[in-house]
Amino acid sequence: MNGSSSKPGESVAAAIRAALLTAEPKAKVFAARDVARRWRMGELAWRFDAAMPERPAWPARPELLAPGQMPKRGKAGSERGRIALWHALAHIEFVAIDLALDMAGRFGAEMARDFVDDFLSVAADEAMHFALLDRKLASLGSYYGALPAHGGLWEAAHETRHDVRARLAVVPMVLEARGLDVTPATRDRVRAQGDEHGARILQRILEDEIRHVRFGTQHFVERCEAAGDAAEKSWKMLVKKHFRGALKPPFNDSARSAAGLSREFYAALASRTEAPLPNNH
């Protein structure tokens, strides 16, 4: 059992807040994994007595740019193109650490204990993913922060900061689910370039992200059922309200199904003009 309201010591909320306010990437990785470990070991009290920051602390580099300002990655397979790919993936995983921590810290008080269990385990996974990608960059003679990065990844969190159902609908069930769609093709392209080590990293990330989307979907459905609302209808309404982008096929239906995200959720919101991914079953 993870702590109790009567147990003295640091609260889980205070530990999460401290991790969110850690800017240096390697220190944030350590902080996220340490919070997850201490929670799992029952060393943090079930108290939500610390507010989550409006925005986490981030390092001075990478420079964050709007999507339209991002430089072209360079020719696929070139050294420049490979570094740009791994840097972009590292940035996604770095922000994902904060997304998972904020989910647990911001909404844990109103949710069941297993919600905090799940999203602190996600934060630890994302920290491990970032560490793998950071080492990959180092093997290519680069580092996280060497290139500009997408500045809009936190927008979905800020937009949904007052509503746990909206946050679940947009972050795990749209943004992370998109990773299920695009990662297999990226993995296969990396493998075709002769980078088996990189392909294994992407396969590990894909397998973990299926579980992350499943956590989000399960908690979203449970929350809707508790309120007497239809989950698919609620999800569509929240995505239309809070997600500024478009849901773009092709979809990896098999991975989404493994995560509990059936086509009843997303098919009606997407264009039907594109063919499914080749690896769909």
N, C-alpha and C positions, 0 to 999 in steps of 0.2 A: 504494500500500500504506500503510495507516494505522499508522505507528509500528512498533516491534518491542520485544521484551523487553530488548534491549541498548541501545536509544536513551535517552539521558539526557533530563531535563526532566520536566515534570509528567505524572503518570499520568492516564489517562482516568478512573479511579475517583476520584481526588482532585478533578478538575475537576467531575465529576458531583456529588460530595458538596457542594462549595462552592455549586453552583447550587441544590441541594435546600435548603441552609441560608440561602438568600437569601429574605428575607421580603417586601420591598417589591415590589408587583406588576410595575411597569415594569422594575425591576432584575432580577427573576426572568425576565421575558421576554427581556431582553438576555442574561442568563447562559445560558439554555437554548439560544438561537440561537448564541451564541458557542461553547459546548461542541460543538455539532453541526458548526459551521464548522471549528473547530480539529481535530476528529477527522477530518473529511472531507479536510482539507488535510495530514494526516499530522503534525500538530504535538503530538499527545498520545501518550504511550507506552502500549503494551498491557501495563498492569500494573493489578492489582486489589489495591492495597495500602492502601486506605482503606475503612473500613466505612461502609455507608449508615446514615443516622440512622433511629431507630425511627419518627420522624414528621418531615416537612419543617418548615421555618420558614414561618409564615404571618403576615400582617399582623394587627394588633389588630382591624381591621374588614375584612370583615363579621363581625358576631356570628354564631356557629355554633349552630344549634338542631337539636333532634331533628325528624324529619319531622312528627310530630304537633303540634309547637309552631309550625310555620311559619305566618305570617299569610296570609290569602287574598290572591290577587294583585289583586283588583279586577276590574271588568267588562272583558272582552276588548275591545280597541280604545280604551278610555279611556286618558288619559295615564298614570294610575297603573298600569293593567294592562300597558301597553306597557313602561314602565320596569321593572316587576317581571319581565316575561318576559325582557327582555334582560339584566337583572341575574342571573337564575337561570342563563341560558345562559353568561354570562361566568364564573360561579362553577364550573360544570361544566368549562369549558375551562381555568380556572386550576388546578384540582386535576388535570386530565388532563396538564398539563405535568409535575407531580411524579410521576404514575403512570408516564409514559414514561421519565423520567430514572431513577427507582428500578428499573424493569425492566432497563434497560441496565446500571446500576451494580451491582445486587444479584446478577444472574444471568449477567452477561457472561463471567465467568471460566470458567464451566462450559459455555458455549455457543460456537458458532462465531462468527467475526468478523462475518459478515453479520447476526447477531442484534443486535450493538451498532450496526452501520450502520443497521439498520431502525428500532430504537427511539430512537436519537438523532435520526433524521429525523422520527419521530413527535413527539418533544418539540419540535422546531423548528416543526412544523406547528401543534401545540397553542398554542405561544407566539404564533404569527401569528394564530390564531383569536381568542385572548384579546385581542390588541391591536385587532383589528377590532371586537370587541364592546365593548371599553372606549371606543373612539372613538364607537361608536354610542350608548352611554350618555351620553357628553359632548354629543353632538348633541341629546339630549333634555333637557339641563340636569341630568344626574345623573352618578354616578360609581360605580365598583366599591367596595363597602363601605358604600354609603348605606343598604342594606337588610340584614336578616338573611339567612343562607344555610343550606343543607342541611349539617348537620354530620357526616353519615354516609358521605360519599363516599370517605374514606380507609380505612374499615373493611375493604373487600375486599382492599386491599393488605396491611394488617396481618395479616389472617386467613391470607393465602397467602405470607407472607414467607419461609417455609422450603422452598417447593416451586415450581419454575418451571412445571411443568405445571399446577398448581392456579392459579397467577397467570395464565397464558395462558388457561386455561379460563374464568376468571371475569371478568377485566378486558376484554381485547379481545373475547372470544367471547360474553359476556353483556352487560356494561355498555355497551361501545361498539356492539355489535350492536343494542342497544335504541335507540340513537340513529338507526340506519338505519330503524327502524320509525316513529319519531315525528317525525323532522325533515321529511319531505315534507309532512305535514299542517300542521305549523307554518309551513313556507315558504308553502304555498298560502293559509293564513289571513292571513299578513302581507301577501302580495301582494293579496289581496282587500280589505284595508284601505287599499290605495293606496301601500304602502311597498315600492316596487320595489328600492330600495337594500338594505333589510333582507332581502328575498327572495333577492337575489344573494349576500349573505353566507351565508345558510343553505344555498344550493345549493353554494357553495364548500366549506363545512364537510362537507356530505353526501358530496361527491365524495372529499374527503380521508379521511373516516372509512371509506369502503368499502376504501380501500387499507390503513388501519390494521387493520381487522378481518382483511383478507387476510394481513397480516404475522403476526398472532397465530395465525390458523388454520394457516398453513403451518408455523410453528415448532412448534406443538403436534402436528400430524400427524407431522412429521419426528421429533420426540422420542419419540412413541409407537411409530412404526415401528422406530426404533433399539432400543427395548426389547422389540420383539416383541409389543406390545399393540395391540388394536383401538382406533382413535382414537375412534369414536363411543361405544363402551362406556365407555372411560376418561373421556371428557368428561362423560357422564351421571353417572358415579359421583362425580367431583370436584365437579360443580355441586351435586349433592344434599348433599355433605359440607360444602362451603365457602360456598355462596351462600344467604343467609338469606331472600331474597325469593322471589317466584314469577316464572316466565317467563310473561308475560302476552301473549296474542295481542290484536289482530291483528299478524301479522308481515309485513314487507316482503320477501317471498320473493325478488323479483327482485334487490334490492340485496344481500340476504344471499348469494344464489347468486353474484353478481358478486364477492363477497368470499371465495368458496370455502366458505361455510358452508351446506351442503345441509340439507334438511329431515330427513335421517337423523339429524342431531345433535339437533335441538331439538323436533321435532314430538311425540315421545312424552312429553316432560316437561311439555307445555303442555296447558291445557284446550282442548277442541275445540268449545267452545260459542259462540265468537265468529266472525264472518265475517272473511275476509281483508281487508286494506286495499284500498281501491278501486283503487289504482295498481299492484297486483300483476299480473304477467303470467304 
